[in-house]
Amino acid sequence: MLVLALDTATPTLVAGVARRSEGGDVEVLAERAVPSGNRHAELLVPAVREALAEAGLALADVHAVVAGLGPGPFTGLRVGVVTAAALADARGVPAVGVCSLDAVGSGARTVVTDARRKEVYWAAYDADGARVDGPGVVRPEDARLTGPLAGDPRFAERLGSPVEPAEVTTAGLLRAAATLLDDPSSAGPLVPLYLRRPDAVPPTSFKPVTTP
């Protein structure tokens, strides 16, 4: 099975292509990890094209699409989820979604990523890599997270503990999606994982443009 993996939950978007065997082994054929900031819409599709070209494949060769659903910024997540759904629909193949934090690091760990607003997204995992708590969002100073920590090392001082650098990877996305790829019919719709309300809200009152 050839799988296209996408994630736009962090400031570094990921687009990768991997071969997955019937036994679940994963071979990453090509991957693009692009510092994107708020430019996910501009950079994602070119990154997909580059990854496919490096792997010597075309979209027509892809059998499934895996998308990271967040948590992450609203606009970035929408770009990734819509792109994954559109590509899967164009090919007529399954699209499955996973929590992006599940694709960061491996083994027993607590993952922390930048949530902006001076906060972090977090989730905790046991020795088998299964999520046992979270995802959540918290100010680092208020967090009571158990180590080892993995993810964004910029938060080490505020968390009071070292953070092993780790990011979302193609291999991590496929690992997190293993059960769903074994049985795509069990996957639900691609729904972005938002942990906060958007900054922009509709106005509750309107002022007249002109006065009598």
Secondary structure, DSSP 8 states (H G I E B T S, - for coil): -EEEEEE-SSSEEEEEEEEE-TT--EEEEEEEEEE-TT-HHHHHHHHHHHHHHHHT--GGG--EEEEE--SS-HHHHHHHHHHHHHHHHHHT--EEEE-GGGGBS-SSEEEEEEEETTEEEEEEE-TTS-EEEEEEEE-GGG----S-EEE-GGGHHHHTS-EEE--B-HHHHHHHTHHHHH-GGG---------S--S----S----SS--
